[in-house]
Amino acid sequence: MSNTTELAIATASEVASALSGMQTGGHEQVVHFYDQATGLKAIVAIHNTHLGPALGGTRMWAYKSEAEALTDVLRLSRGMTYKAAITGLNLGGGKAVIIGDAKNQKSEAMLRRFGKFVNGLAGRYITAEDVNISTRDIEYIAMETKHVTGLPEILGGGGDPSPVTAYGVFLGMKASAKEAYGSDSLKGKKVLVQGVGKVGQSLVEQLSNEGAQVWVNDINQDNLKAITTKVSGVQVADSATMFDLDIDIYAPCALGATVNSDSLSRLRCSIIAGAANNQLADEDIHGQMVKEKGILYAPDFLINAGGLINVSVELDGYNRQRALLKTENIYDAAMNVFSIAKAQNIPTIQAAKHLAEQRIDGVGRIRLSY
């Protein structure tokens, strides 16, 4: 952990938890930032830089505690490493979280101060947008550091990466259908999309255009109103009973860990494929449970990589067509994961992690960490 004047004061138990989490996950660096003047409390986790500088978005969330935020950023940054590796990017994995209520606490001053902190990491970490961070917020961060991507289109960036993320998930879902049903057509398939923020809404539109029957669920009533107004035929699923629906595909597109012992005891689907990070509450336990139930799981860090691909393209000069073409590789990559999992009789999450780790280890021998 960083030990500069910018480090927020932590309790002994929090320090111990951070060190334990870093060691377990193989993280290279975790930095706590605190700025009293702007109210900024942030954590940056750099998981792995063997393939290149760590790239990952910044999420702002009203965590219940710093310990909860730390657990989240450690898991998310690790997922970014796998995401970059398995999609062939020359980037490592990192993530940042800002602790606070985005609606009431976020400000230009806070974001610019965060940009200064990111700049102090000297390029080991490149930030981008994530939950509750917009392209406008990225503009503020970019005023203080060049180690940022995901700028608005008017400034030469790729703009909102959500449509590209959704496109990758859609392709991963089609690959899953090909594996499970013998055809990648989603026409007539019954799909539950849990979480209809920007990515979820774009995914629903693509599913509807293909002729799928779509149910949606979200804790945000404005999101539900927006998507049901925009796309005809979409039905709203109640949170208490959504896992009991007779569906073909479950698409988690909100926060993680919705694939757990309780939901798996109720889910009646053939495929789990969505945009959320860390969908499995426990990768080992629930990865195996999914397999034993005969459900095909499309690893989250593989099929939701479109957003990362989109912002990575911006680093070399943004081109939307190039971003979409790179994202289309998700379909073949998913089919490869399914093939390996079947041949080795292992959960798909293990097959995907093995592929990512092989690339990290192989290329890591000839590159220096950042």
N, C-alpha and C positions, 0 to 999 in steps of 0.2 A: 504493500500500500504506500501511497505517496506520503511523505512526511514533511510537507512544506507548510508555510503559513496559511495556505489556502485550504488545508485539510480541515474538515469539520471535526469538532471534538466528538469522539466516539467512546462508548463504554467499553470496558474490558471484554464483556461478552460479545459485543458487536465486532470488535477487532478479531476475537477468536473465531467467530462465525465467518468473517470475511476470509481469514487465512485458511480455514478449513475448506470453504467453498472454492477458493482459488486452487488449492492443492488437489481437491477432488476433480475439478473440471479442467485442470491443466492451464489455468489462466496465467498470462505473463504479467499483467499489471492491472490494478484496480485503484482508481483515484477518486477521493471524495472532495467535492468543491463546496465552499460556503461563502456567501457574500452577504453581510448584514445589511448593507445599504439597499440592495435590490430584493432581498429575501430569497435569493437563489440558494437552493440546496440541490446538488446534482452529484451523480455518480457516473463515471466512465469506466467501463470494463473492456480491456483489450485481451481477447482470448488467445489469438494466434496470429503471428505475422510471417510465417514461413513462406507464404506465397506472395506477400506484398503487404502494404499498409492496411490496417484494420478499417474496414468500412461498415458502417451500420447507423441506422437512424437514431434520433433522439425522441424519446417518448416522455410526455408530461402526464403525470397521473397522481391523484390524491391517495397515495399509499397510506396505509394505516400506521406504518412504522418504517424507520430506515432499514430495519432488518428485512421487511417485506420487499422494499425497493431493491435492496442488495441481492436478494434471492432472484428477483425478476431479471435484473440486469446481467447477472452471471449466466443464467439459462439462455437469455436472448442472445448474448454475445457469442456463446458457444454455438448456438444455432446458425449464426451468421457465418462462422468459420466453415461449417459443413455446407451451407448454402453456396458460398463463393467457390468452394473447392469442387463440389459435384457438378456445378454448371460451367467449370472451366475458366473461371475468372482468375486473374493474377492479383488477387486481393486476399487479405486476411479477414478475421472476424472481430468486430467490436460492437458496442452498443452504449448508449447513454440514456439515463433517466433523470428527469427533473421532478423533484417531489413537490407537489402542490396542485391546487385547483386551477386548471387552465382558464376557466371562465372568469375567475375573480382575481387571480394572482399574476397571470402572465402579463408581461409588459415589454416594451422595446428595451428599456434599460436592463431588465433581467436577461433577455436574450442576447444582447450585445455583451454583457458581462460573461455569459456562458461562452460566447464566441472567443473572448479573450482567454478563457481557461483552455478551450480546445486548442487555440493557437500555441499555448504553452507546451503542448504535447509534441510540438515540432514535426507534425506530419505522421506520427505513428498511428493516429486515429483521424479518420475523415468522417464527418457527420453528415446526416441527411434528415429528411422528415420522417416522422412516424406518428403514432397516435397523439392527437391534439397539438401537433406541430404542422403548420401550413407552409406553403411556398412563401407567403409574406413573412412568416417567422424566419424562414431560411435566409431571406434577404437581410434581416437584421443581424443574424449570426455572421453572414458573409461580410458585413461591414467591418468585422474585427478579425477575421481569419480567412485565408485562402483554402483551408483544409475543410471544405464543405462542398456538397453537390446537391442537386435537386432544385436548382434555381428556377424561377419562373421563365417561361418561354420568351418573354419580352427582353430578358437579360441573357438570352442565348442558351438557357438551360432546357431541360426536358419537361419542366412543369410538373403537374401532379402525376406521380407514378402509378396511382391506383388503377387506371384502366389497363396498364401493362401487367400489373400484378394479377388482376382478374383474368386477363387473357391467358396467362400461364396456368392459373388454376383451372380454367376451362379446358385447356389442352390436357392437363394432367388428369382431369375427370374423364375426358374422352379416351385417353389411354387406358384408364382403369376400366371403363366400360368395354373396351376392346378385349382386355384380359379376362374380365368376368363374364361377358355375354357373347363374345365373338364378333361384336360389331361396335364401332365407336360412336354410333348414332345415339344421341340422348333424347330423341323424339319419343314422347310418351313416358319417359322415365319420371318417377316421382322423387323430387329433390327437396330436402329441408335445408335452407340456408339460415344458419344461426348467426345473426349479426349482419345488419344491412347498413353499414357505414358506406364510405366511398367505394371500397373494394367490393363489398357484398352487393351493393346496388348495381355496379357494373356487371358482376357475375350473374345476377338475376336477369338482367337484360339479355345477356348472351344466351342463357339457358332458355328464356322465353322465346327468343328468336329461333332457337333450334327445335322448339315444340315440346319442351319439358313441362311437366306439371310442377309448380313451385309453391312451397310453403315457406314463410319467413317468420323469424322471431328476433326481437330486439328489446332491450330494456328501455331504449329511447323511442318514445312515441312519435317524435318528429321524423325519425328515420323510417318508421313503419308507414306513416302517412305519405311520405315522399315517394317510396317505392310502389305502394299500392295505387297511388295516383298516376305515376309514370307508366307502370306496366299493368295491363289488364289481365285479369285471371289469377293474380297472385293472392294466395290465401294466408291469413295470419294464424300462426300456431301459438297456443297458450304455453307459457313456460313450464307449467306444472305437468303438462301431458305431452309435450312435443316429442319426447323420446319413446312414446308409446305409439306414435303414428306408423302406419303401414307404408313405408317408403323404400325406395331403391338405394338412394344415396343421401348420406348425411354430410353436409358441408359446413364445418365450424369456421366462422369468419370473424369472430370477435376475439376475446381474450382466451388464453390457453387453458389446458387441463379439463376440458369438457368431456374428453374421452377417458372415463374413469370407471371404477368398479360399479358404481350405481348406474351410470348411463349405459354401460355395456350389458348390464343385466336386463335392460329394457329395450335397447335398440334392436329393430328388426329391419336391417338393411344389408345390402351386399357389398357396399363400398363406403368408405370414409375418405373424402377428398375435399379439403377446404383451404382457406387462406390464413387461418390463425397460426401463430407460432406456438410451439410446445403444446400441441393438441393432446398428447398422451400425458396424463397426470404423472405416470411413472413409465419411462420408456421400456424398461425390462419387464415389469409386471404386465402392463396393459398392451405392450407390443405383442407379447405372447398370448394374452387373452383374446385380442383381435384375431390372431391367427387361428386359435382353437375354435372360435365361433364361426370361422369360415368367412370372415369379413376381409375384403381386400383394402388395405390401408395404403394410401398414396402419401409417402413421407412429406410432412409439411415443408421442411426446408428445401425440398426439391421442387415441388409444384408451385410454391408461393414466391419463387425466386425472381419473378418478372420485374418486381419493383427494384430489386438490387441490380439486376441487369440493366434496367433503364437508367438508373443514376450512375452506374459504372461507365456506361457509354458516354455520358456527359464529360467524364474526365479527359477524354480524347477529342472532344468536339461533338456536340450532340447531333444525332441523326435518328429520327423516330423509326424509319424503315429498318435501320441496322438493329435497333433495340428490339423490334418485333421479330426480326429474323432470328436473332440470338435466342429470344424467348421461345420460339417454336421448337428449339432443341429439347425443351422440357418433355415433349411427347415421347421422343425416342429414348431419352434418359430414363423416363418412368418405365417404359417397356423393358429396358435393360435391367432395372432394379427388380421388376417382377420376375423376370427370367432367372436371375441369380437366386432370388429368394426361393423360388420353386425348386431349382436344381439342388440347392443346399438344404432345403427344408428348414429355413430360418425365417423369422419375421421380416417383413419388408423394411422396417426401420433399421434393423441390423445390416441388411444388405446395402442400404443407402449409406450408412455410416462407414461401412468397410470401404466402399468405393471412394468416398471423400477422404478417408484417412490414408488410403493407398496413394492418392495424388499428393496429399500434404507431405507424407513421409518421403515419397520419391523425389518430388521437385524440391522439397526442403533441403535435401542433401547438396543441391547445387546452388542454392540461393542463401543469402544471409538474411536473418530476420531484421525487420525494420526497428 
